[in-house]
Amino acid sequence: MAAVKPMIAMTGIGTALPPYRMDQADTTRRIVDALSSNPDSARWARRIFKQCGVETRYTCEPDLLNEASACRYLPKEDRSEVPSTAERMAVYKRESVPLAISAARDALADAKMNADRITHLITVSCTGQFLPGIDAALVRELGLAPSVMRIPLTFIGCAAGMKAICLSKQLVSGDPKANVLIVCVELCTLHIQPSGDRDALFGASFFGDGASACVIGAVGPQHQQVYLLGDDHTVLLPGGADEMIWEVGNDGFDLYLSPNIPRLIGEYVPAEVSRLIGEDHLELWAIHPGGKGIIEVLQSRYGLSDEQVAPSLGVLRDIGNVSSATILFVLKKMREQLRKQGTARAAGLALAFGPGLTAEMIKITYVASKVTSKRRTEDAQYVL
């Protein structure tokens, strides 16, 4: 009799947010004040900040809550006090580790997993760098084994969290005893630019700070309310090389997001989704909210209900786009929604997009109850 493949699942999810809350209406007012000498940019800022789907975000930098005249990050004629990249990286080094630890502990507790059982640690970030990095700090602070396999994914962008999930699933497929801890931390607001350019204002309108984490391993009888992980797919879409750019500048990282991104996703992603799911009917759509337009184009293309995109839109509304960390916030919110609805089982897809233009996706199946030996066999046939 052939051995049953191990069922691989996301068994725990954790999140963490910094203490400073940015109200979008108040942030808009202060941005507009900073642009008082540039009425065209002020009008653009007022419109894009209102239309981007964000109501609140969080930041690690209290200076961003100051009035326009006192905030060093907002546009102004005198740029002598604007934080340099080195200063922003110092803030990143100080603030990223506590957030990463908090999210990781939350995920381990949710997975009922002792830290010393983690065999692989994947750390993800594109908003800052330092060495020894977040991975080394997590080993010390969480009590991970010194021999844990550390895999940093750096400077990959918004799709990196999904990339880490797909990589973890492949690692556990090769070694059913492996337990992977993924920790994503992004401090996007550190890179708000003191500029009235439309590109800079667009990026400043919806990015926020936060951390998320998850544990991926073979599902056990102690696990319930998990996401079973199925086939995954990655692709570099045509025509997107210059549509999403993230470069290191003297005053933080410079971001360019093209308004063509939703159109390109609507044009090219459906064929890639079909390659992965075929004719399967999907109830769950965990879409990385890289922008309101991305969610809207996929909702329209697949005829999704407002309820189906509510987790993605809810995360965008409440915390903004937190780059690589966002997809785990979406999956956590979706799990809360499924719990409230009393859903026993539902199949779906999680997907995210990043520079390139890159698309990362994986089939998921939410299972509420404990997975028994019989159910493990049935689920193995269904998911894998």
C-alpha positions as CSV (number, residue, x, y, z in Angstrom):
1,M,0.0,0.0,0.0
2,A,1.4,3.4,-1.0
3,A,2.3,5.7,1.8
4,V,0.1,8.8,2.2
5,K,1.8,12.0,1.5
6,P,2.2,14.3,4.5
7,M,-0.5,17.0,4.6
8,I,1.3,20.3,4.7
9,A,-0.4,23.2,6.4
10,M,-0.1,26.7,7.7
11,T,-0.7,25.8,11.3
12,G,-0.3,29.2,13.0
13,I,-0.4,32.8,12.0
14,G,0.8,35.8,14.0
15,T,0.8,39.6,13.4
16,A,2.2,42.7,15.0
17,L,1.7,46.5,14.5
18,P,3.8,49.4,15.7
19,P,2.2,51.8,18.3
20,Y,1.7,54.9,16.2
21,R,-1.6,55.1,14.3
22,M,-1.9,57.2,11.2
23,D,-5.4,58.4,10.5
24,Q,-5.8,58.8,6.7
25,A,-7.9,62.0,6.9
26,D,-5.4,63.6,9.3
27,T,-2.4,62.5,7.2
28,T,-4.0,63.9,4.1
29,R,-4.5,67.3,5.9
30,R,-0.9,67.4,6.9
31,I,0.4,66.4,3.4
32,V,-1.8,69.1,1.8
33,D,-0.5,71.6,4.3
34,A,3.1,70.7,3.4
35,L,2.2,71.2,-0.3
36,S,0.6,74.6,0.2
37,S,3.0,76.2,-2.2
38,N,2.2,73.6,-4.9
39,P,-1.6,73.6,-5.4
40,D,-1.5,71.1,-8.2
41,S,0.3,68.5,-6.1
42,A,-1.9,69.3,-3.1
43,R,-5.0,68.6,-5.2
44,W,-3.5,65.3,-6.5
45,A,-2.6,64.3,-2.9
46,R,-6.1,65.0,-1.6
47,R,-7.6,62.9,-4.4
48,I,-5.3,59.9,-4.2
49,F,-5.2,59.7,-0.4
50,K,-9.0,59.7,-0.4
51,Q,-9.5,57.1,-3.2
52,C,-6.8,54.5,-2.3
53,G,-9.0,52.6,0.1
54,V,-7.0,53.3,3.3
55,E,-8.6,54.7,6.5
56,T,-5.8,53.9,9.0
57,R,-2.2,52.8,8.9
58,Y,0.5,52.3,11.5
59,T,4.1,53.6,11.6
60,C,7.2,53.0,13.8
61,E,8.2,56.7,13.3
62,P,6.4,59.2,15.7
63,D,7.8,62.1,13.6
64,L,5.3,61.2,10.9
65,L,2.4,62.3,13.3
66,N,3.8,65.8,13.6
67,E,2.3,68.8,11.8
68,A,3.7,69.5,8.4
69,S,6.1,72.3,9.6
70,A,7.7,70.0,12.1
71,C,7.7,66.6,10.2
72,R,11.1,65.9,8.6
73,Y,9.6,63.4,6.2
74,L,7.0,65.6,4.5
75,P,7.6,67.9,1.5
76,K,9.3,71.2,2.2
77,E,11.6,73.7,0.5
78,D,14.4,73.3,3.0
79,R,15.6,69.6,2.6
80,S,18.5,69.9,5.0
81,E,16.6,68.2,7.8
82,V,15.3,65.3,5.7
83,P,16.3,62.0,7.2
84,S,19.1,60.3,5.2
85,T,19.0,56.7,4.2
86,A,21.5,55.9,7.0
87,E,19.3,57.5,9.6
88,R,16.2,55.6,8.3
89,M,18.2,52.3,8.4
90,A,19.1,53.0,12.0
91,V,15.4,53.4,12.8
92,Y,14.7,50.2,10.9
93,K,17.3,48.3,12.8
94,R,15.9,49.5,16.2
95,E,12.2,49.0,15.4
96,S,12.1,45.9,13.1
97,V,13.4,43.3,15.6
98,P,10.7,43.8,18.4
99,L,7.9,43.7,15.8
100,A,9.4,40.5,14.2
101,I,9.7,38.9,17.6
102,S,6.1,39.8,18.6
103,A,4.7,38.4,15.4
104,A,6.8,35.2,15.6
105,R,5.7,34.5,19.2
106,D,2.1,35.0,18.2
107,A,2.5,32.5,15.3
108,L,4.3,29.9,17.4
109,A,1.6,30.1,20.1
110,D,-1.2,29.8,17.5
111,A,0.5,26.7,16.0
112,K,1.0,25.2,19.5
113,M,4.7,24.8,18.4
114,N,7.7,25.0,20.7
115,A,10.5,27.2,19.3
116,D,13.1,24.5,19.6
117,R,11.1,22.4,17.1
118,I,11.6,24.9,14.3
119,T,14.1,23.5,11.7
120,H,14.0,26.4,9.1
121,L,13.6,30.1,9.6
122,I,12.7,32.3,6.6
123,T,13.0,36.1,7.3
124,V,11.5,38.4,4.7
125,S,11.9,42.2,4.3
126,C,12.5,44.8,1.6
127,T,12.4,48.0,3.6
128,G,15.7,47.8,5.4
129,Q,18.9,45.8,5.9
130,F,21.6,45.3,8.6
131,L,23.9,42.5,9.7
132,P,23.8,40.4,11.8
133,G,20.2,40.5,10.6
134,I,16.7,39.9,12.0
135,D,17.2,36.1,11.6
136,A,20.1,36.1,14.1
137,A,18.1,38.2,16.5
138,L,15.1,35.8,16.3
139,V,17.3,32.8,17.0
140,R,18.5,34.4,20.2
141,E,15.2,35.9,21.4
142,L,12.9,33.0,20.5
143,G,15.2,30.2,21.7
144,L,15.5,28.6,18.3
145,A,18.2,26.0,17.8
146,P,21.5,27.6,16.9
147,S,21.7,25.1,14.0
148,V,18.3,26.2,12.5
149,M,18.5,26.7,8.8
150,R,18.3,30.5,8.2
151,I,17.0,31.7,4.8
152,P,16.7,35.5,4.4
153,L,14.6,36.8,1.5
154,T,15.5,40.4,1.1
155,F,14.5,43.2,-1.3
156,I,12.0,41.1,-3.3
157,G,9.0,43.3,-2.6
158,C,5.4,42.7,-2.0
159,A,5.3,39.1,-3.4
160,A,8.1,37.9,-1.0
161,G,5.7,36.8,1.7
162,M,3.9,34.5,-0.7
163,K,7.3,33.4,-2.1
164,A,8.3,32.3,1.4
165,I,5.0,30.3,1.8
166,C,5.6,28.5,-1.4
167,L,9.2,27.8,-0.6
168,S,8.3,26.5,2.9
169,K,5.7,24.1,1.4
170,Q,8.4,22.7,-0.9
171,L,10.9,22.3,2.0
172,V,8.3,20.3,4.1
173,S,7.5,18.2,1.0
174,G,11.1,17.2,0.9
175,D,11.3,16.6,4.6
176,P,8.0,15.9,6.4
177,K,9.7,16.4,9.8
178,A,10.6,20.0,8.9
179,N,8.9,22.9,10.7
180,V,9.3,26.3,9.0
181,L,8.9,29.6,10.7
182,I,8.3,32.6,8.3
183,V,8.7,36.1,9.7
184,C,8.0,39.1,7.5
185,V,8.6,42.7,8.8
186,E,8.3,45.8,6.7
187,L,8.6,49.5,7.8
188,C,7.4,51.1,4.6
189,T,6.6,54.5,6.1
190,L,10.3,55.1,6.7
191,H,10.6,55.7,3.0
192,I,8.0,58.4,2.6
193,Q,9.7,61.0,0.4
194,P,9.8,64.8,1.0
195,S,8.5,65.4,-2.5
196,G,5.5,66.7,-4.3
197,D,6.0,64.4,-7.3
198,R,2.9,62.3,-8.1
199,D,4.9,59.0,-7.9
200,A,6.1,59.8,-4.4
201,L,2.7,60.9,-3.2
202,F,1.1,57.8,-4.6
203,G,3.5,55.5,-2.7
204,A,3.0,57.6,0.5
205,S,-0.8,57.2,0.3
206,F,-1.3,53.6,1.2
207,F,1.9,51.9,2.6
208,G,2.1,51.1,6.3
209,D,4.3,49.3,8.8
210,G,3.9,45.9,10.4
211,A,5.1,42.3,10.8
212,S,3.5,38.9,10.3
213,A,4.6,35.4,10.8
214,C,3.4,31.8,10.2
215,V,4.4,28.2,10.9
216,I,4.3,25.7,8.1
217,G,4.7,21.9,8.6
218,A,3.0,18.6,8.5
219,V,-0.5,18.8,10.0
220,G,-1.1,16.9,13.2
221,P,-4.1,15.8,15.3
222,Q,-3.6,18.9,17.6
223,H,-4.1,21.3,14.7
224,Q,-7.4,22.8,13.6
225,Q,-8.6,25.8,11.7
226,V,-5.6,25.5,9.4
227,Y,-4.9,26.2,5.8
228,L,-3.8,23.1,3.9
229,L,-1.3,24.0,1.2
230,G,-1.5,22.6,-2.3
231,D,0.2,23.3,-5.6
232,D,2.0,26.6,-6.2
233,H,3.0,28.7,-9.2
234,T,5.4,31.5,-9.8
235,V,5.7,33.5,-13.0
236,L,7.4,36.7,-14.3
237,L,4.7,38.4,-16.3
238,P,5.5,40.1,-19.6
239,G,5.6,43.9,-20.0
240,G,6.1,44.6,-16.3
241,A,9.8,45.2,-15.9
242,D,9.5,49.0,-15.5
243,E,6.1,49.1,-13.8
244,M,7.1,48.6,-10.2
245,I,10.6,49.9,-9.2
246,W,12.2,50.1,-5.7
247,E,15.7,51.6,-5.6
248,V,18.0,52.9,-2.8
249,G,18.2,56.7,-2.8
250,N,20.0,59.2,-0.6
251,D,16.7,59.9,1.4
252,G,15.5,56.4,1.8
253,F,14.2,54.1,-0.9
254,D,12.6,55.5,-4.0
255,L,9.4,53.8,-5.1
256,Y,7.7,53.9,-8.5
257,L,4.4,52.2,-9.0
258,S,2.8,52.5,-12.5
259,P,-0.9,53.1,-12.9
260,N,-0.8,50.3,-15.5
261,I,-0.3,47.6,-12.9
262,P,-4.0,46.7,-12.3
263,R,-4.5,46.5,-16.1
264,L,-1.5,44.2,-16.6
265,I,-2.6,42.0,-13.8
266,G,-6.1,41.8,-15.3
267,E,-4.6,41.0,-18.7
268,Y,-2.0,38.4,-17.8
269,V,-2.8,36.8,-14.4
270,P,-6.0,34.9,-15.4
271,A,-4.1,32.6,-17.7
272,E,-1.6,31.9,-15.0
273,V,-4.3,31.2,-12.4
274,S,-5.9,28.8,-14.9
275,R,-2.6,26.9,-15.2
276,L,-2.7,26.3,-11.5
277,I,-6.3,25.7,-10.7
278,G,-7.8,24.4,-14.0
279,E,-11.5,24.3,-13.8
280,D,-11.7,24.1,-10.0
281,H,-14.3,26.2,-8.2
282,L,-12.8,28.4,-5.6
283,E,-14.6,30.0,-2.7
284,L,-11.6,31.7,-1.1
285,W,-9.6,34.5,-2.7
286,A,-6.8,35.8,-0.5
287,I,-5.6,38.7,-2.7
288,H,-2.6,40.7,-1.6
289,P,-4.0,44.3,-1.5
290,G,-1.1,45.9,-3.4
291,G,-3.7,48.6,-4.2
292,K,-7.4,49.0,-4.4
293,G,-7.3,48.7,-8.2
294,I,-5.7,45.2,-8.1
295,I,-8.5,43.9,-5.9
296,E,-11.1,45.5,-8.1
297,V,-9.8,44.1,-11.4
298,L,-9.6,40.6,-10.0
299,Q,-13.1,40.9,-8.4
300,S,-14.5,42.0,-11.8
301,R,-12.6,39.3,-13.7
302,Y,-13.8,36.4,-11.5
303,G,-17.2,37.8,-10.5
304,L,-16.2,37.7,-6.8
305,S,-18.7,38.9,-4.2
306,D,-18.0,41.7,-1.8
307,E,-17.8,39.1,0.9
308,Q,-15.0,37.2,-0.9
309,V,-12.8,40.3,-1.2
310,A,-13.7,41.6,2.2
311,P,-10.5,40.3,3.9
312,S,-8.3,42.0,1.4
313,L,-10.2,45.3,1.3
314,G,-10.4,45.2,5.1
315,V,-6.7,44.8,5.6
316,L,-6.1,47.6,3.1
317,R,-8.6,49.8,4.9
318,D,-7.3,49.1,8.4
319,I,-3.5,48.9,8.0
320,G,-2.7,49.7,4.4
321,N,-0.3,47.8,2.2
322,V,2.5,46.3,4.4
323,S,4.4,44.9,1.5
324,S,5.5,41.3,2.0
325,A,3.8,41.0,5.4
326,T,0.4,41.8,4.0
327,I,-0.7,38.4,2.7
328,L,-0.5,36.8,6.2
329,F,-2.7,39.7,7.6
330,V,-5.2,38.8,4.8
331,L,-5.1,35.1,5.6
332,K,-5.6,35.8,9.3
333,K,-8.5,38.1,8.7
334,M,-10.0,35.5,6.2
335,R,-9.7,32.8,8.9
336,E,-11.5,35.0,11.4
337,Q,-14.3,35.5,8.9
338,L,-14.5,31.7,8.3
339,R,-14.7,31.0,12.0
340,K,-17.5,33.5,12.5
341,Q,-19.4,31.9,9.6
342,G,-18.9,28.4,11.0
343,T,-17.3,27.2,7.7
344,A,-16.1,23.6,8.0
345,R,-14.1,23.6,4.8
346,A,-13.4,25.8,1.8
347,A,-11.0,25.7,-1.1
348,G,-9.3,28.8,-2.5
349,L,-6.2,30.6,-3.8
350,A,-3.7,33.0,-2.2
351,L,-1.8,35.3,-4.5
352,A,0.5,38.3,-4.4
353,F,2.4,40.5,-6.9
354,G,5.7,42.2,-6.8
355,P,8.4,43.9,-8.9
356,G,9.1,42.4,-12.3
357,L,6.0,42.1,-12.6
358,T,6.0,38.9,-10.5
359,A,3.0,36.8,-9.5
360,E,3.2,34.2,-6.7
361,M,0.2,32.0,-5.9
362,I,-0.7,28.8,-4.1
363,K,-3.8,26.7,-3.6
364,I,-5.2,26.7,-0.1
365,T,-7.9,24.7,1.7
366,Y,-9.3,25.9,5.0
367,V,-10.2,23.0,7.4
368,A,-11.9,23.9,10.6
369,S,-11.8,20.6,12.5
370,K,-9.0,18.4,13.6
371,V,-7.6,16.3,10.7
372,T,-7.9,12.6,11.6
373,S,-6.1,9.8,9.8
374,K,-9.0,9.2,7.5
375,R,-9.4,12.9,6.7
376,R,-5.6,13.2,6.2
377,T,-6.0,10.5,3.4
378,E,-8.9,12.3,1.8
379,D,-7.3,15.7,2.1
380,A,-4.0,14.4,0.6
381,Q,-5.9,13.2,-2.5
382,Y,-7.8,16.5,-2.7
383,V,-5.1,19.1,-2.1
384,L,-2.0,17.5,-3.5
